[in-house]
Amino acid sequence: MKKLIALIILISSFANAQFYEIEYEVQPQIHFTGKALENLKQYYPDEKQREEFLELAKKIPKTNYSFKYNQSESQTQYISKIDNSQQESPNFMGIGPEIGENPIFNYKENRYYNETDLFTGNKMLVYDSLQKVNFIETGKTKNILDFEVKEATAKYKNYDIIAWYMPKIKHSYSPDKFYGTDGLILELHYKYIKDDIEVMISWSAIKKKELKKVPIFKINNNLKKVSQSEFYKMIEDSNQIQREINNEGIDKK
């Protein structure tokens, strides 16, 4: 009888739970420290070219991601949009979220997986740890997508993090690898220093849609699993080979 009551309560909780698909707009920004500006002179000795590059650096394009979740997992998916403009979007060494284009977050394992075939031609499963951090509430509130949200801040290693989360949805989830608030994060900002450049990533929820069914996410465990650090090493090795190919045939005097 107790098991039957527990099952009824569980079914009822699923029936009453609300699940949303949320679209986020992601804006990367970078700020060059004094040391970074000095290093930049090596790549752009001409002052005019250097100033043009710095102007472009202020215009890193926004990207969009959709986000879905269930009771124990979530998935963030890059939204590909056709750009009809004739202007080329500047590429700043892949500055943006490190989670990949379609990561699945497993909160029980505290790990995320991203299926990719970048640089290899063969699909693989790249994984890394999620970062559950200790957020402290500031007492500030505001409204996002008709939801009341609360502000909380955290310091994790070399990251400064600000989150606006929705207490109504109790899942401690985030569209990025940082999570730990008492509710779903609808706005996330974090910054860190990389190669003497201050990087800031901002996630802002811009649309929501209530889902009729609970999403199900599947990780392809048949693929070769590679850690994020191993994957970065593969990219660097590939880039080094490409540099050597490009340098072949150049006369050295």
Disulfide bonds with the S-S distance in Angstrom:
none
